[in-house]
Amino acid sequence: MAPHWQETSLQTQAGPMPARLYGVRPGKGAVPLILHLHGGAFTGGTLDCGAYIAALLAEAGAVVVSADYPLACEHPFPFALTAAFGALSALYSRRAEFAGRNAPLYVAGEESGGNLAAGLAMMARDQQAPPLAGQILISPMLDPSLATASLRAAEAGTCGCKWADG
């Protein structure tokens, strides 16, 4: 499957955040709108790294905006989370344009992007805005002590990344 996307951006307080738009806004009605965040251990990763997951979500019927959030070390925590929250808020205000007027809004991410998506869901809950329909977390990095049994037992494996195998 070759992902089809177009470039876009989301305006945040930190400036415009580059993004890719996957899927098509329906002529009538609305489809789910997803803010997607790629993996990369917070210090790496690109929109290309998240392209497969973003395309799968779009193929399932959603409109997906995959955001190229700022990476550490250049932007220490909580910069990426704050910038991603700005992107989420901007996406919510533009949901009619992307996916239809009453499009339900989701956050999604894999690995470190899953961690950011979970953080965004908690921020949206605590600030009571924007309203989220749910979160889609794929192998999220949620254990700050990296102390799960599966991670302790993991080896670098074929991808060369202990965290991915854990």
N, C-alpha and C positions, 0 to 999 in steps of 0.2 A: 504494500500500500504506500503510494507516494503522497505525503501530506500536501494538501493545497491550502495556502494561507495568503494573507495580504498584510503588509505592514500597517501599523497604526501606532498610536501612543496615548497614554493617559496622563493628564495633567495632575501633578501632585505638588505639595508645598516645596518639595526638593527640586522641582522642575519637571519637565516631561519625562515619562518613563517609557522607553521603547517597548513595543509589544507586537504580537502577531495575532491576527484574527482568523479563526478557523470556523467553518460552518456558514450557514446562510440564514439571514433573517427571513422569517416567513412573510408571505404576502398579507395574510390575515392572522390574527391571534398572536400567540407568543410561544416561545420555546425556552427551556432553561438556559440561563446565562451563567457561565462559569469563569471565575478568575482562576487561572492556573499558574502555579509556581513550580519551576523546574528544580531538580535536585542538583547536588554538587558540593555537599559538605559545607555550605555557607561561603566557601572561599573560591569556588569554581562553578562550573556549569554555565550553560548558555541556553538560548532559545532553541538551538539545535538539539541539545540534550533532552529537552522536554517535548520535542516535536511529535514523537510517536504517541505518547499518552494524550497530548492535546488533540491529535488527529482522531484517536480512538473515541474520545469524549464527543467530538463533533460528529463522527460517524454514527454514534448512538442517538443523535438528534439534538444535541445542544449547540449553542453558539459559544465558542471558547475564546477568551482573550488570555493569551499566555504572556505574562509580564516578565521583562528582563530586569529583575530587582537588583539593587546595588549590593555588591559582594563585600564581605570582610576580606581582607585586613584594611583595605582602603576606607571602609565605612564600618567602624565598630558597632556592636550591638548597642542600642536597639534600632539603629538607622534603617536596616532593611525592613524590619517589622513596621516601623512608622511610615516609611515610604510605601510599603505594600498596602497599609491601611488607607493611605491617601489614594492609591490606585483603586482600591475597592470602593471607596466613596465616589470617586470619579466615574467608575463603571456603573455604579447604581444610578447616578444622575443621568447617565446616557443609555440606560437599559432599553428604552423605547427605540432608540436608534439602532442598537445592535441586535435585539432579540424580541422586541415587541413591548408594548406599554406595560403590561402586568407580568413581565417575565420574572419567574422566580430566580433568585440569585444564590449561587453556590460558590464556595471556595474549594480549591483542589490543589494537591501537590504531592510530589513523591520525594521521599528521603528528607533532605533539609527543607525542601519546598513544602512537604507535608507538615513539618514543624511550624513553619511560618503560617500555613493555612489554618492549623489548629489555634495558633496565637491570634490570628485575625478573627476567628470565630468567637474566641473569648472576649476580644476587644469589642466586637460588634454587640455581643451580649451585654457587656458591662456598660457600654455607652448607649445602648438601646437604639443603635443605628449603625450602618444600614441593616434592614431586616434580612436575615439569611434564611434560606430554605434548608440548608444543610451543608455538610462538608464531606469531601471525598479525599481520604488520606491513604496513600499507597506507600507502604514501608516507611512510615514517618519516623523521623529521629525524635523520639519523645522522652527517652530515658537520659537525663543529664549526667548520670553517673556511669552510663554504659555498662550496667551491671546485670543484665538479664542472662539467664543460663545459656540461651542460644548464642548470644554475643560472646560470652566467655568461651564457648566451645567452637566458635567459628574459626575457620582458617581462611587465608586469603583467597583460595579457590581460583577458578578460571578467570574471573574479572580482576583479580589482584587486589580486591578491596574487602578487608575483614568486615567492615560495617555493612556492606551490601549482602554478604553471605550471612551475617548475624541476623 
